[in-house]
Amino acid sequence: MAESDTLSQQERDIRVPVAGEGLSLGALVDASGSQAGLILLTALAKDPGTAKSSHNIVTHAWASVIGAGIRGPRAKELQYRIRRFVADAFGWAFARGLIGPVDGHPAQEWLITTEGLAVVASGSSAHIDASLRLHAELHLKLNQTARPNFERGAYAIAVFAATHEVEVAVREAAAFGHEKYGVQLMRDAFKVGGPLAAADDPTSEQEGVMSLFVGMMGAMKNPSSHRVVEFESPIEAANVLHLADTLLRIVDRAAMRRSGG
């Protein structure tokens, strides 16, 4: 079945049901994995207490193709297109925890989850997609305030909490007092000859590490300290948390060097 094979206009106009949600066969075939998943979730959210099976969705959609007079090998090819759409939709939604299996049912059926309903209500999967970036283990300091705030959708607070943890960790590792903070703290801690600098590394590398810390303080923490800064993109906020994770691990190594560990 060649992917380059296009649908005729008559085929594109065939109306097919997807868990009760009507759409054209053309829209079904053109949908990306994420689009297919959102179509499925929208349909499931209309009757969230009723489980649906992928088999029944394929069967009902293909029945519409047969009802439109499509027969023979062409009908089989369009059935494959429908099955792939359903596989994309269920695979995308299940991987993100937006649908879940119904235990004990003789046939595999699925219900939309609480997170799935939230995605439909917001009209976007951006928060879930960003959350997937944080499934890897983060530095323990980020699990106390940054991660919980991110999960609640409080992205600006999560970013401030993450950068604050970096600031506190650097001050403690360098054994500085509270008079040291922000950009100047980072310069004094990681400058060549500073208490957290890796003295055995080339000067350019030591300066590069210092610049990483200075950049985070200047570009990400200081603005949040002085005014309300909104992070509308959860992806951007997740990336800041990952940067904070990297910097905290650098601080841990620097502290070990100081202690002779």
DADA-V334993 format. One record per residue. N is the residue number from 1. SS is DSSP state (helix for helix, strand for strand, loop for the rest). PHI is phi as a letter, one per 40 degrees, with the letter a starting at -180 (* if undefined). Layout:
[[N/SS/PHI] [N/SS/PHI]]
This chain:
[[1/loop/*] [2/loop/c] [3/loop/c] [4/loop/c] [5/loop/c] [6/loop/c] [7/loop/c] [8/loop/c] [9/helix/c] [10/helix/c] [11/helix/c] [12/helix/c] [13/loop/c] [14/loop/c] [15/strand/c] [16/strand/b] [17/strand/c] [18/strand/b] [19/loop/f] [20/loop/g] [21/strand/c] [22/strand/c] [23/strand/a] [24/strand/c] [25/helix/c] [26/helix/c] [27/helix/c] [28/helix/c] [29/helix/c] [30/helix/c] [31/loop/c] [32/loop/c] [33/helix/d] [34/helix/c] [35/helix/c] [36/helix/c] [37/helix/c] [38/helix/c] [39/helix/c] [40/helix/c] [41/helix/c] [42/helix/d] [43/helix/c] [44/helix/c] [45/helix/c] [46/loop/c] [47/loop/a] [48/loop/c] [49/loop/c] [50/loop/b] [51/loop/c] [52/strand/b] [53/loop/b] [54/helix/c] [55/helix/c] [56/helix/c] [57/helix/c] [58/helix/c] [59/helix/c] [60/helix/c] [61/helix/c] [62/helix/c] [63/helix/d] [64/helix/c] [65/helix/c] [66/helix/c] [67/helix/c] [68/loop/c] [69/loop/g] [70/loop/c] [71/loop/b] [72/helix/g] [73/helix/d] [74/helix/c] [75/helix/c] [76/helix/c] [77/helix/c] [78/helix/c] [79/helix/c] [80/helix/c] [81/helix/c] [82/helix/c] [83/helix/c] [84/helix/c] [85/helix/d] [86/helix/c] [87/helix/c] [88/helix/c] [89/helix/c] [90/helix/c] [91/helix/c] [92/helix/c] [93/helix/c] [94/helix/c] [95/helix/c] [96/loop/b] [97/loop/g] [98/loop/c] [99/strand/b] [100/strand/a] [101/strand/c] [102/loop/c] [103/loop/c] [104/loop/g] [105/loop/c] [106/loop/c] [107/loop/b] [108/loop/c] [109/loop/b] [110/strand/b] [111/strand/b] [112/strand/c] [113/loop/c] [114/helix/d] [115/helix/c] [116/helix/c] [117/helix/c] [118/helix/c] [119/helix/c] [120/helix/c] [121/helix/c] [122/helix/c] [123/loop/g] [124/loop/a] [125/loop/b] [126/helix/d] [127/helix/c] [128/helix/c] [129/helix/c] [130/helix/c] [131/helix/c] [132/helix/c] [133/helix/c] [134/loop/b] [135/loop/c] [136/loop/c] [137/loop/c] [138/loop/b] [139/loop/d] [140/helix/d] [141/helix/c] [142/helix/c] [143/helix/c] [144/loop/c] [145/loop/b] [146/helix/c] [147/helix/c] [148/helix/d] [149/helix/c] [150/helix/c] [151/helix/c] [152/loop/c] [153/loop/g] [154/loop/c] [155/helix/c] [156/helix/c] [157/helix/c] [158/helix/c] [159/helix/c] [160/helix/c] [161/helix/c] [162/helix/c] [163/helix/c] [164/helix/c] [165/helix/c] [166/helix/c] [167/helix/c] [168/helix/c] [169/helix/c] [170/helix/c] [171/helix/d] [172/helix/c] [173/helix/c] [174/helix/c] [175/loop/g] [176/loop/c] [177/loop/c] [178/loop/c] [179/loop/c] [180/loop/c] [181/loop/a] [182/helix/g] [183/helix/d] [184/helix/c] [185/helix/d] [186/helix/c] [187/helix/c] [188/helix/c] [189/helix/c] [190/helix/b] [191/loop/c] [192/loop/d] [193/loop/g] [194/loop/c] [195/loop/c] [196/loop/b] [197/loop/c] [198/loop/c] [199/loop/c] [200/loop/c] [201/loop/c] [202/loop/d] [203/helix/d] [204/helix/c] [205/helix/c] [206/helix/c] [207/helix/c] [208/helix/c] [209/helix/c] [210/helix/d] [211/helix/c] [212/helix/d] [213/helix/c] [214/helix/c] [215/helix/c] [216/helix/c] [217/helix/c] [218/helix/c] [219/helix/c] [220/helix/b] [221/helix/c] [222/helix/d] [223/helix/d] [224/helix/c] [225/helix/c] [226/helix/b] [227/loop/a] [228/loop/c] [229/loop/b] [230/loop/c] [231/loop/b] [232/loop/c] [233/loop/c] [234/helix/c] [235/helix/c] [236/helix/c] [237/helix/c] [238/helix/c] [239/helix/c] [240/helix/c] [241/helix/c] [242/helix/c] [243/helix/c] [244/helix/c] [245/helix/d] [246/helix/c] [247/helix/c] [248/helix/c] [249/helix/c] [250/helix/c] [251/helix/c] [252/helix/d] [253/helix/c] [254/helix/c] [255/helix/c] [256/helix/c] [257/helix/c] [258/helix/c] [259/helix/c] [260/loop/g] [261/loop/c]]
